[in-house]
Amino acid sequence: MNEPKLRFPEFKDIWNSHKIEDMFDRVGTPVDLDDTLTYREIGIRSHGKGIFHKDETTASEIGDKRIFWVEPDCFVVNIVFAWERAVAKTTEAENGMIASHRFPMYKPKKDVVDLDYITEYFITKRGQNILILASPGGAGRNKTLGQKEFAKSVVKLPSLPEQQKIAEFLSTIDTVIEKQKETVSAWEERKKGVMQKLFGQEVRFKADDGSDFPEWEEKKLGEILAVHHGKDYKNLKKGNVPVYGTGGIITYVEDFLCDWACVCIGRKGTIDKPLYIDTPFWCVDTLFFTKAKDKHIPKFQFYLFQMIPWKKYNEASGVPSLNASTIQNINVTIPCPEEQQKIADCLSSLDEVIDKQKATLAAWEELKKGLLQQMFV
């Protein structure tokens, strides 16, 4: 295919093939380490998520690694995880930082390739395929980018003005995505603040008739809920009932273990990420699930669980672990069921807003993904 599915109408030229070595100049000035100075290395996240800055380090900590000064306005790749799209562009923010020999830098030839365009290209599936083909070997650290093979790889490029137009357009989408991420984060911070005030009793609800609710009472969790163990599901037939593990849904079966609203909390592994489930489900034995006692409100208990420092109750030196008796003996201070319901309703409303904002973010990210598939060849 010589042309993309989606193209700006003013461009008609055929896209031409270029070798990587004809598009870039390799750059890299070695660092002469000084014992009296500190240095800051860069790293690159996989899946096109960009550069991050490591903590400051010293010459003795760096040791014998080959180190180079980071140059701004370069295409840079982590050769160990290139096949996982660990690529980025350097900016003035990285000026004065260092990179090991595993992060080769490529300065684009300005009359051939636009830096923003080519960085976006290597985040696409087509760009990733080039990185994979130049990374022989097995999975993980054995699948290292062969830099000579990469240099000989071929990319189809439009004219430089078309590259710049595509890059500018995608940058506009990126700006919207970043603003939406900020919106999600802002709402999440608002929710944290509301939870602190509600559970710290700085803000109290009143009853529907305007009267004050009773004072909160100290209880053990075991007084307001029962803790149940998950079970193996492998003897069950396939069905439409979700099976939960500590990371979420893992499969679907024909039967349920619980059909009431409850909180799930990890028994092993992820012990500080409670789940609220109000439809029939099964869960594996690495999860506990609860049953509210008396008139206590399960959704309130879910938010209460979010305020508990679960790692403080970890009972294993290796994989984090909880047991049922530990959970049941945790002391908490709680309001009456009627105030519990009002708190649950308030925080649920905030969660609905956050979920809508996350859905908007996901839609923009999906749009960008679709554009990347259709605007490159």
C-alpha positions as CSV (number, residue, x, y, z in Angstrom):
1,M,0.0,0.0,0.0
2,N,1.5,3.3,-1.1
3,E,-1.0,5.6,0.4
4,P,-2.8,5.7,3.7
5,K,-6.6,5.2,4.1
6,L,-6.9,8.7,5.6
7,R,-5.1,11.7,4.0
8,F,-5.3,15.5,3.8
9,P,-6.8,16.3,0.4
10,E,-4.2,18.9,-0.6
11,F,-1.5,16.2,-0.8
12,K,-1.3,14.0,-3.8
13,D,2.4,12.8,-4.0
14,I,3.3,9.1,-3.7
15,W,4.9,8.1,-0.5
16,N,8.5,7.0,-1.0
17,S,10.7,4.4,0.7
18,H,13.6,5.5,2.9
19,K,16.2,3.5,4.9
20,I,16.5,4.5,8.6
21,E,20.2,5.3,8.0
22,D,19.2,7.8,5.3
23,M,16.7,9.5,7.6
24,F,18.8,10.0,10.7
25,D,22.3,10.8,11.9
26,R,23.4,8.8,15.0
27,V,24.5,11.1,17.8
28,G,26.1,10.5,21.2
29,T,28.8,12.3,23.1
30,P,30.4,10.1,25.7
31,V,30.2,11.3,29.3
32,D,33.5,11.6,31.2
33,L,32.2,10.8,34.7
34,D,33.2,13.1,37.5
35,D,33.2,11.7,41.1
36,T,32.3,15.2,42.5
37,L,29.1,15.5,40.4
38,T,25.7,13.9,40.3
39,Y,23.9,12.8,37.2
40,R,20.3,12.0,36.1
41,E,19.6,9.2,33.6
42,I,16.5,8.9,31.4
43,G,14.4,5.9,30.9
44,I,11.7,5.1,28.3
45,R,8.4,3.5,29.1
46,S,7.0,0.8,26.7
47,H,3.9,1.2,24.6
48,G,4.8,4.7,23.4
49,K,4.3,6.3,26.9
50,G,7.4,8.4,26.7
51,I,10.5,9.4,28.6
52,F,10.8,9.4,32.4
53,H,13.6,10.9,34.5
54,K,15.4,8.6,37.1
55,D,16.6,9.8,40.5
56,E,20.0,11.5,40.7
57,T,23.0,9.1,40.8
58,T,26.7,9.3,41.1
59,A,29.7,8.1,39.1
60,S,30.4,5.3,41.5
61,E,26.7,4.1,41.2
62,I,26.9,4.3,37.4
63,G,30.1,2.2,37.4
64,D,31.4,0.9,34.1
65,K,28.3,1.6,32.0
66,R,28.9,3.4,28.8
67,I,27.1,6.7,29.2
68,F,26.2,9.5,26.7
69,W,24.9,13.0,27.1
70,V,21.3,13.3,26.0
71,E,20.8,15.6,23.0
72,P,17.4,17.3,22.6
73,D,15.3,16.9,19.5
74,C,16.3,13.3,18.9
75,F,14.4,10.1,18.3
76,V,15.5,7.7,21.1
77,V,14.8,4.0,21.6
78,N,15.4,1.5,24.4
79,I,17.0,-1.3,22.5
80,V,15.9,-3.9,25.1
81,F,12.2,-3.1,24.8
82,A,12.1,-1.6,21.3
83,W,9.8,-4.5,20.3
84,E,7.4,-3.2,22.9
85,R,7.4,0.3,21.4
86,A,9.8,1.8,24.0
87,V,10.5,4.8,21.8
88,A,10.3,8.6,22.4
89,K,11.7,11.9,21.4
90,T,14.1,13.9,23.6
91,T,13.3,17.6,24.4
92,E,14.9,20.5,26.2
93,A,13.6,18.9,29.4
94,E,16.3,16.2,29.0
95,N,19.1,18.6,28.2
96,G,22.1,17.9,30.6
97,M,20.8,14.4,31.4
98,I,22.5,11.1,30.5
99,A,21.6,7.9,28.8
100,S,23.3,4.5,28.7
101,H,24.4,2.8,25.5
102,R,21.1,1.0,25.5
103,F,19.4,4.3,24.5
104,P,20.8,5.2,21.1
105,M,19.8,8.6,19.8
106,Y,19.0,9.6,16.2
107,K,19.0,13.1,15.0
108,P,16.5,13.5,12.1
109,K,17.7,14.9,8.8
110,K,15.6,18.0,8.6
111,D,15.0,17.8,4.8
112,V,13.9,14.2,5.0
113,V,11.9,13.5,8.2
114,D,9.9,15.3,10.9
115,L,10.8,14.2,14.4
116,D,7.2,14.3,15.7
117,Y,5.9,12.4,12.7
118,I,8.5,9.6,12.9
119,T,8.0,9.3,16.7
120,E,4.3,8.8,16.1
121,Y,5.0,6.3,13.3
122,F,7.0,4.0,15.6
123,I,4.1,3.9,18.0
124,T,1.9,2.4,15.2
125,K,1.6,-1.3,14.5
126,R,3.5,-0.8,11.3
127,G,6.3,1.0,13.1
128,Q,6.3,-1.7,15.8
129,N,6.7,-4.4,13.2
130,I,9.9,-2.8,12.0
131,L,11.2,-2.7,15.5
132,I,10.2,-6.4,16.0
133,L,11.9,-7.5,12.8
134,A,15.1,-5.8,13.8
135,S,14.9,-7.4,17.3
136,P,15.7,-11.1,16.9
137,G,15.7,-13.5,19.8
138,G,13.2,-14.7,22.4
139,A,10.9,-12.6,24.6
140,G,12.1,-10.0,27.1
141,R,15.8,-9.1,27.5
142,N,16.9,-11.6,24.8
143,K,14.9,-9.7,22.2
144,T,17.3,-6.7,21.8
145,L,17.1,-4.3,18.9
146,G,19.9,-5.0,16.4
147,Q,21.1,-1.5,15.5
148,K,22.6,-2.4,12.2
149,E,19.4,-4.2,11.2
150,F,17.4,-1.2,12.3
151,A,19.6,1.1,10.2
152,K,18.8,-0.9,7.1
153,S,15.0,-1.0,7.8
154,V,12.8,0.8,5.3
155,V,10.0,3.2,6.0
156,K,7.6,4.8,3.6
157,L,7.4,8.6,4.1
158,P,5.2,11.3,2.6
159,S,6.7,14.7,1.7
160,L,8.0,16.7,4.6
161,P,5.1,19.2,4.5
162,E,2.6,16.3,4.7
163,Q,4.6,14.8,7.6
164,Q,4.4,18.1,9.5
165,K,0.7,18.4,8.8
166,I,0.0,14.9,10.1
167,A,2.2,15.5,13.2
168,E,0.5,18.8,13.9
169,F,-3.0,17.2,13.7
170,L,-2.0,14.3,16.0
171,S,-0.5,16.8,18.4
172,T,-3.9,18.5,18.6
173,I,-5.5,15.2,19.6
174,D,-2.7,14.6,22.1
175,T,-3.4,18.0,23.7
176,V,-7.1,17.1,24.1
177,I,-6.1,13.7,25.6
178,E,-3.7,15.3,28.1
179,K,-6.3,17.8,29.2
180,Q,-8.8,15.0,29.7
181,K,-6.3,13.1,31.8
182,E,-5.9,16.2,33.9
183,T,-9.7,16.4,34.2
184,V,-9.9,12.8,35.4
185,S,-7.1,13.4,37.9
186,A,-8.7,16.5,39.2
187,W,-12.0,14.7,39.9
188,E,-10.1,11.8,41.6
189,E,-8.4,14.4,43.8
190,R,-11.7,16.0,44.6
191,K,-13.1,12.6,45.6
192,K,-10.2,12.0,47.9
193,G,-10.8,15.3,49.6
194,V,-14.5,14.6,50.0
195,M,-13.7,11.1,51.5
196,Q,-11.2,12.6,54.0
197,K,-13.8,15.1,55.2
198,L,-16.6,12.6,55.4
199,F,-14.7,9.9,57.2
200,G,-12.9,12.5,59.3
201,Q,-16.4,13.7,60.3
202,E,-15.5,17.3,59.3
203,V,-18.7,17.2,57.2
204,R,-21.8,15.4,58.5
205,F,-25.1,14.7,56.9
206,K,-28.4,15.2,58.6
207,A,-31.5,13.0,58.6
208,D,-34.3,13.7,56.1
209,D,-36.3,15.5,58.8
210,G,-33.3,17.8,59.5
211,S,-32.2,16.2,62.8
212,D,-28.7,15.2,63.6
213,F,-27.6,11.6,63.2
214,P,-26.2,9.8,66.2
215,E,-22.4,10.0,67.0
216,W,-20.2,7.5,65.1
217,E,-19.4,4.3,67.0
218,E,-16.1,2.3,67.1
219,K,-16.6,-1.3,66.1
220,K,-14.5,-4.1,64.8
221,L,-15.1,-5.0,61.1
222,G,-16.3,-8.4,62.2
223,E,-19.2,-6.8,64.0
224,I,-20.6,-5.2,60.8
225,L,-19.6,-7.8,58.1
226,A,-18.7,-11.4,57.7
227,V,-15.6,-12.5,55.6
228,H,-15.9,-15.4,53.2
229,H,-13.3,-17.2,51.2
230,G,-13.2,-17.6,47.4
231,K,-13.1,-21.1,45.9
232,D,-11.7,-22.9,42.9
233,Y,-13.8,-22.6,39.8
234,K,-12.1,-25.1,37.5
235,N,-14.8,-27.9,37.9
236,L,-17.5,-25.5,36.8
237,K,-18.8,-25.3,33.2
238,K,-18.5,-22.2,31.1
239,G,-21.3,-19.7,31.5
240,N,-22.1,-16.0,31.9
241,V,-21.2,-15.5,35.6
242,P,-17.9,-13.6,36.0
243,V,-15.1,-15.1,38.0
244,Y,-13.0,-12.5,39.8
245,G,-9.3,-12.7,40.8
246,T,-7.2,-10.0,42.4
247,G,-6.7,-8.3,39.0
248,G,-10.4,-8.4,37.9
249,I,-12.5,-10.8,35.8
250,I,-10.6,-13.8,34.6
251,T,-13.3,-16.0,33.0
252,Y,-17.0,-16.8,33.1
253,V,-18.8,-19.9,34.6
254,E,-22.3,-21.3,35.0
255,D,-22.7,-20.9,38.8
256,F,-22.2,-18.1,41.4
257,L,-20.6,-18.1,44.8
258,C,-22.2,-14.9,45.9
259,D,-25.4,-13.2,44.8
260,W,-25.5,-10.2,47.2
261,A,-23.8,-6.8,47.1
262,C,-20.4,-7.1,48.8
263,V,-16.8,-5.9,48.9
264,C,-14.0,-8.1,47.7
265,I,-10.4,-7.7,49.0
266,G,-7.3,-9.6,48.1
267,R,-6.2,-12.5,50.3
268,K,-2.8,-12.7,48.5
269,G,-1.1,-10.4,46.1
270,T,-3.1,-7.1,45.6
271,I,-4.5,-6.6,49.2
272,D,-5.2,-2.9,49.0
273,K,-7.5,-2.6,46.0
274,P,-11.1,-3.4,47.2
275,L,-13.8,-4.2,44.6
276,Y,-17.5,-3.5,45.0
277,I,-19.7,-6.1,43.2
278,D,-23.5,-6.1,43.3
279,T,-24.3,-8.8,40.7
280,P,-23.9,-12.6,41.1
281,F,-20.3,-13.7,40.7
282,W,-17.7,-16.3,41.6
283,C,-14.3,-15.5,43.0
284,V,-11.0,-17.5,43.4
285,D,-9.3,-18.3,46.7
286,T,-7.0,-15.3,46.4
287,L,-9.9,-13.1,47.2
288,F,-12.2,-12.7,50.2
289,F,-15.7,-11.5,49.8
290,T,-17.9,-9.9,52.5
291,K,-21.5,-10.0,53.7
292,A,-22.9,-7.0,55.5
293,K,-24.5,-7.7,58.9
294,D,-27.8,-6.2,60.2
295,K,-28.7,-3.1,58.3
296,H,-25.1,-2.0,57.5
297,I,-24.6,-0.7,53.9
298,P,-22.3,-2.7,51.6
299,K,-21.5,0.3,49.4
300,F,-20.5,2.3,52.4
301,Q,-18.2,-0.6,53.5
302,F,-16.6,-0.4,50.1
303,Y,-15.6,3.2,50.6
304,L,-14.6,2.4,54.2
305,F,-12.3,-0.3,52.9
306,Q,-10.6,2.4,50.7
307,M,-9.7,4.3,53.9
308,I,-8.0,1.4,55.6
309,P,-4.2,1.1,55.2
310,W,-4.2,-2.5,54.2
311,K,-0.5,-2.9,53.8
312,K,-0.1,-2.2,57.5
313,Y,-1.9,-5.5,58.1
314,N,0.2,-7.5,55.6
315,E,1.2,-10.8,57.2
316,A,3.8,-12.1,54.8
317,S,7.4,-11.1,54.0
318,G,7.1,-12.1,50.3
319,V,3.8,-11.8,48.5
320,P,1.4,-9.5,50.5
321,S,-1.1,-11.6,52.4
322,L,-4.2,-11.1,54.7
323,N,-6.2,-13.5,56.7
324,A,-9.9,-13.3,57.6
325,S,-9.4,-12.9,61.4
326,T,-7.1,-10.0,60.8
327,I,-9.7,-8.2,58.7
328,Q,-12.5,-8.9,61.2
329,N,-10.4,-7.5,64.1
330,I,-9.6,-4.2,62.5
331,N,-11.1,-1.3,64.5
332,V,-13.2,1.2,62.5
333,T,-15.4,4.2,63.4
334,I,-18.7,4.2,61.6
335,P,-22.1,6.1,61.5
336,C,-25.5,4.6,61.7
337,P,-26.8,2.8,58.6
338,E,-28.9,5.8,57.5
339,E,-25.9,8.1,57.4
340,Q,-23.9,5.3,55.8
341,Q,-26.4,5.3,53.0
342,K,-26.1,9.1,52.5
343,I,-22.3,8.8,52.4
344,A,-22.4,5.9,49.9
345,D,-24.8,7.9,47.7
346,C,-22.6,11.0,47.8
347,L,-19.4,9.1,46.9
348,S,-21.3,7.0,44.3
349,S,-22.3,10.2,42.5
350,L,-18.7,11.3,42.4
351,D,-17.7,7.9,41.0
352,E,-20.3,8.3,38.3
353,V,-18.7,11.6,37.2
354,I,-15.2,10.1,37.3
355,D,-16.4,7.1,35.2
356,K,-17.9,9.4,32.6
357,Q,-14.7,11.4,32.4
358,K,-12.7,8.2,32.1
359,A,-15.1,7.0,29.3
360,T,-14.5,10.3,27.5
361,L,-10.7,9.8,27.8
362,A,-11.0,6.3,26.5
363,A,-13.0,7.5,23.5
364,W,-10.3,10.1,22.6
365,E,-7.5,7.5,23.0
366,E,-9.4,5.1,20.8
367,L,-9.8,7.8,18.2
368,K,-6.1,8.5,18.3
369,K,-5.4,4.8,17.9
370,G,-7.7,4.6,14.9
371,L,-6.0,7.7,13.3
372,L,-2.6,6.1,13.8
373,Q,-3.8,3.0,11.9
374,Q,-5.2,5.0,9.0
375,M,-2.8,7.9,8.5
376,F,0.5,5.9,8.1
377,V,1.7,3.2,5.7
